[in-house]
């Protein structure tokens, strides 16, 4: 039973699944919203531009019916006149056409935003499967589309009949109006009638848009197993993550070991811990930890120190405190300034002894290490 529940699509789509669906062109679409927006823009444009469009059509009609005898018997002149009249109509209707094109482009963006992809144009031969086609005929989507078609037929037909019946007297009165006034009045009546009929589609759009959003979300739902698999792919398997961590530690260790030859002194436990310190009075405010390690790493730090002739000082409490509280690449804790200063002073005296000779300096004893910084609470 648990396996069956894991295979049921009960989980909402993740952001990654939604993004992958968008890349394939799978976004919620409402043809009713697009149709409504285009028709509404056309009706509004018709009402706003009807005087100008009617004047343009009247001018074209007058120009087309006004002919001289030579033009009537010259086919070439007739073609030229037809071309001029066609171009005139096109230029006059360009604002109206642009308005509908903008509406057609903006309407889908209300649901899915801007989307540009070629994957939706790629052929999908699975759509040719007759069994799937039969299944789509009796699907919930097909039943909803059938219901919408019936509602649209009844609603739009009823509204159209009512609007025409309500304006029948104005329509009959057009025959008695002057030509220019009648054309303008006709355009206004057509716009009002058109907008009234299109406005009835608001009810259809109000039902279709939520349904398309719900259907799209239902198609993208995931099973619990898919959620776990996606999470595993996003986060990475434990084996891969462990391998990455090992590689990161190895790279960090190599970088750390490369800094050991630049150290001024290495403080040891003497075998358990090793901490390499560096100090440059002109560029550093306090000594910095350039390397630290325990056990095998500490042994490798000591080996590198011996190879590059770095002074090695055995100071167990100080080594333990530096290992526990010092961070790589950062300054030592302020509470250890005094103890480290004695160590550096010894190192500088040792260098002077090696270059200039004289009495060898004594190794520092009883370094001032606060007990609360020493993990074992000891003193030098």
C-alpha positions in Angstrom: 0.0 0.0 0.0 2.9 2.4 0.8 4.4 1.8 -2.7 1.0 2.6 -4.3 0.7 5.8 -2.4 4.2 6.8 -3.5 3.2 6.4 -7.1 0.1 8.6 -6.9 0.5 12.2 -8.1 -0.4 13.9 -4.9 2.4 16.4 -4.4 2.4 19.9 -5.9 5.0 20.6 -8.6 8.3 21.8 -7.5 9.8 25.0 -8.8 12.3 23.0 -10.8 9.5 20.9 -12.5 7.6 24.1 -13.3 10.7 25.6 -14.8 11.4 22.5 -16.9 7.8 22.6 -18.1 8.2 26.2 -19.2 11.3 25.4 -21.1 9.2 22.8 -23.1 6.4 25.4 -23.7 4.1 23.8 -21.2 2.3 26.7 -19.6 -1.3 27.4 -18.8 -3.2 28.8 -21.8 -6.8 30.0 -22.1 -8.0 30.4 -25.7 -11.2 32.0 -24.3 -9.1 34.8 -22.7 -7.1 35.4 -25.9 -10.3 35.5 -28.0 -12.0 37.8 -25.5 -9.0 40.2 -25.5 -8.7 40.3 -29.3 -12.4 40.8 -29.8 -12.6 43.4 -27.0 -9.7 45.3 -28.6 -11.4 45.1 -32.0 -14.7 46.4 -30.6 -13.0 49.2 -28.7 -10.9 50.1 -31.7 -13.9 50.1 -34.0 -15.8 52.5 -31.7 -12.8 54.8 -31.4 -11.8 54.7 -35.0 -15.1 54.2 -36.8 -15.5 57.9 -38.0 -12.0 57.8 -39.5 -12.4 54.3 -41.0 -15.8 55.1 -42.4 -14.5 58.3 -44.0 -11.6 56.3 -45.5 -13.9 53.7 -46.9 -16.2 56.3 -48.3 -13.3 58.0 -50.0 -12.1 54.8 -51.5 -15.6 54.0 -52.7 -16.0 57.5 -54.3 -12.6 57.2 -55.9 -13.3 53.8 -57.2 -16.6 54.8 -58.7 -15.3 58.0 -60.2 -13.8 57.2 -63.6 -13.0 59.0 -66.7 -13.5 57.4 -70.1 -9.8 56.8 -70.8 -9.2 55.1 -67.5 -12.2 52.8 -68.0 -10.8 51.4 -71.2 -7.2 51.2 -70.0 -6.5 48.0 -67.9 -3.1 49.3 -66.8 -4.6 52.4 -65.3 -7.3 50.4 -63.6 -4.6 48.2 -61.9 -2.7 51.3 -60.8 -5.9 52.8 -59.3 -6.7 49.5 -57.6 -3.2 49.4 -56.1 -3.4 53.0 -54.8 -6.8 52.3 -53.2 -5.7 49.1 -51.6 -2.6 50.7 -50.1 -4.8 53.6 -48.8 -7.1 51.2 -47.0 -4.2 49.3 -45.5 -2.5 52.4 -44.2 -5.8 53.6 -42.7 -6.4 50.2 -41.0 -2.8 49.8 -39.6 -3.6 51.3 -36.2 -6.6 49.0 -35.9 -4.6 46.0 -36.9 -1.7 46.8 -34.5 -4.2 47.1 -31.7 -5.5 43.6 -32.2 -1.9 42.2 -32.6 -0.9 43.8 -29.3 -4.0 42.3 -27.6 -3.2 38.9 -29.1 0.3 39.1 -27.7 -0.5 40.4 -24.3 -3.4 38.2 -23.4 -1.4 34.9 -23.0 1.2 36.8 -20.9 -1.5 37.3 -18.2 -1.4 33.6 -17.3 2.1 32.5 -18.2 4.2 35.6 -18.6 6.7 36.1 -21.4 7.9 32.8 -22.9 9.9 32.2 -26.0 10.9 28.6 -26.9 11.2 26.4 -29.9 10.6 23.1 -28.1 6.9 23.4 -28.5 7.4 23.4 -32.3 9.2 20.1 -32.3 7.1 17.1 -33.7 5.5 14.9 -31.1 4.6 11.6 -32.7 3.0 10.3 -29.6 0.0 12.5 -30.5 -0.6 10.2 -33.4 -1.4 7.3 -31.1 -5.1 6.5 -31.8 -5.7 5.1 -28.3 -4.5 8.3 -26.7 -6.6 10.2 -29.1 -9.7 8.3 -28.0 -8.7 8.8 -24.4 -8.5 12.6 -25.0 -12.0 12.6 -26.5 -13.5 11.3 -23.3 -11.2 13.2 -20.9 -12.2 15.8 -18.4 -10.7 18.5 -20.6 -12.9 17.5 -23.6 -16.1 17.5 -21.4 -15.2 21.0 -20.2 -14.6 22.2 -23.7 -18.0 20.8 -24.8 -19.7 22.5 -21.9 -18.0 25.8 -22.8 -19.0 25.5 -26.4 -22.7 25.0 -25.4 -22.6 27.8 -22.9 -21.0 30.1 -25.5 -23.6 29.3 -28.1 -26.5 30.0 -25.8 -25.0 33.0 -24.1 -23.6 34.8 -27.1 -26.6 34.0 -29.2 -29.0 35.3 -26.6 -27.0 38.5 -26.0 -26.7 39.1 -29.8 -30.4 38.7 -30.3 -31.2 41.0 -27.4 -28.8 43.7 -28.6 -30.0 43.6 -32.2 -33.7 43.7 -31.0 -33.0 46.6 -28.7 -31.4 48.7 -31.5 -33.7 47.7 -34.3 -35.3 51.1 -34.5 -31.9 52.8 -34.8 -30.8 50.4 -37.5 -34.0 51.0 -39.6 -33.5 54.7 -39.1 -30.1 54.6 -40.9 -31.8 54.6 -44.2 -33.1 58.2 -43.6 -29.8 59.7 -42.5 -27.4 61.6 -44.7 -24.5 59.5 -46.1 -21.7 60.7 -43.9 -23.8 60.9 -40.7 -25.3 57.5 -41.5 -21.9 55.9 -42.0 -20.6 57.3 -38.7 -23.8 56.2 -36.9 -23.5 52.7 -38.5 -20.0 52.4 -37.2 -21.0 53.4 -33.7 -23.9 50.9 -33.7 -21.7 48.1 -34.9 -19.1 48.9 -32.2 -21.8 49.0 -29.4 -23.3 45.8 -30.6 -20.0 44.1 -31.0 -18.8 45.1 -27.5 -22.1 44.0 -25.9 -21.8 40.6 -27.5 -18.1 40.3 -26.6 -18.8 41.5 -23.0 -20.9 38.4 -22.5 -17.8 36.3 -22.8 -16.6 37.6 -19.5 -18.5 34.9 -17.7 -16.9 32.2 -19.9 -13.4 33.7 -19.3 -14.1 33.8 -15.5 -14.7 30.1 -15.6 -12.1 29.1 -18.1 -9.0 30.9 -16.6 -9.2 29.2 -13.1 -9.9 25.8 -14.8 -6.8 26.1 -17.0 -4.7 27.0 -14.0 -6.0 24.1 -12.1 -5.6 21.7 -15.0 -2.0 22.8 -15.6 -1.1 22.4 -11.9 -2.8 18.9 -11.9 -0.7 17.8 -14.9 2.5 18.8 -13.2 1.8 17.1 -9.9 4.5 14.8 -8.7 4.6 11.5 -6.9 6.4 11.2 -3.6 9.0 9.1 -5.3 9.6 11.8 -7.9 10.0 14.4 -5.1 12.6 12.3 -3.3 14.4 11.6 -6.6 14.5 15.3 -7.5 15.7 16.3 -4.0 18.4 13.7 -4.3 19.5 15.0 -7.7 19.5 18.6 -6.4 21.3 17.9 -3.2 23.5 15.1 -4.5 23.8 11.5 -3.3 25.6 11.0 0.1 28.4 9.1 -1.6 29.1 12.0 -4.1 28.8 14.6 -1.4 31.3 12.7 0.8 33.7 12.4 -2.1 33.4 16.2 -2.7 34.1 16.9 0.9 37.1 14.6 0.8 38.4 16.4 -2.3 37.8 19.8 -0.7 39.6 18.8 2.5 42.5 17.5 0.4 42.7 20.7 -1.6 42.6 22.8 1.6 45.3 20.6 3.2 47.5 21.1 0.1 47.0 24.9 0.2 47.8 24.9 3.9 51.0 22.8 3.5 52.1 25.2 0.8 52.1 28.0 3.4 54.3 26.1 5.9 57.7 27.1 4.3 56.6 30.8 4.7 56.1 30.3 8.5 58.4 31.9 11.1 58.0 29.2 13.8 56.2 25.9 14.4 54.8 25.3 17.9 54.3 21.6 18.7 52.8 19.5 21.5 55.4 17.8 20.6 53.7 15.0 18.7 50.0 15.4 18.8 49.6 19.0 17.6 51.6 21.4 15.3 50.8 25.0 14.6 52.8 27.2 12.1 52.8 30.9 12.8 53.9 33.8 10.6 54.4 37.5 11.4 55.4 40.5 9.4 55.5 43.7 11.4 54.9 45.9 8.4 51.8 44.2 7.0 50.3 42.3 9.9 48.8 43.6 13.1 49.4 40.3 14.9 50.9 36.8 14.2 48.7 34.7 11.9 48.1 30.9 11.8 49.2 29.7 8.4 48.9 25.9 9.2 47.8 23.6 11.9 47.1 19.9 12.3 46.9 16.9 14.6 48.6 13.5 14.5 49.6 12.7 10.9 49.0 16.2 9.6 51.1 17.6 12.5 53.9 15.2 11.6 53.8 16.4 8.0 54.0 20.0 9.2 57.0 19.2 11.3 58.7 17.4 8.3 58.1 20.4 6.1 59.5 22.7 8.8 62.6 20.6 9.1 63.1 20.5 5.3 62.9 24.3 5.1 64.8 25.0 8.3 61.8 26.5 10.1 62.4 26.8 13.9 60.3 24.2 15.8 59.5 24.9 19.5 58.0 22.4 21.9 55.4 24.2 24.0 52.4 21.8 24.6 50.0 24.3 26.4 50.5 26.9 23.7 50.3 24.4 20.9 47.0 23.0 22.3 45.6 26.6 22.7 46.6 27.7 19.3 45.2 24.5 17.7 41.9 24.8 19.5 41.3 28.6 19.2 43.4 29.7 16.2 41.8 29.8 12.8 43.7 29.3 9.5 44.6 32.6 7.8 43.5 34.6 10.8 45.2 36.3 13.7 45.9 34.5 16.9 43.6 35.2 19.9 44.5 38.3 21.8 44.9 36.4 25.0 47.9 34.6 23.5 49.8 37.7 22.3 52.2 37.6 25.3 53.1 33.9 24.9 53.6 34.2 21.1 55.6 37.4 21.5 58.1 35.5 23.7 58.3 32.7 21.1 58.9 35.1 18.2 61.5 37.0 20.3 63.3 33.6 20.8 63.1 32.9 17.0 64.6 36.3 16.1 67.4 35.8 18.6 68.0 32.3 17.2 68.3 33.7 13.7 70.8 36.4 14.9 72.8 33.7 16.6 72.9 31.6 13.4 74.1 34.5 11.2 76.3 36.5 13.6 77.3 33.9 16.2 77.5 34.5 19.9 75.7 32.9 22.8 72.7 30.7 21.8 69.4 32.0 23.2 67.5 30.0 25.8 64.3 28.4 24.9 61.3 30.2 26.5 59.9 28.5 29.6 56.7 28.9 31.5 54.8 30.6 28.7 51.8 32.6 29.9 48.9 30.6 28.4 45.5 31.3 30.1 44.2 28.0 31.5 40.8 28.6 29.9 42.4 28.5 26.5 44.3 25.2 27.1 42.0 22.3 26.5 43.9 20.3 29.2 44.2 23.3 31.5 48.0 22.8 31.9 50.8 25.2 32.1 54.2 25.3 30.4 
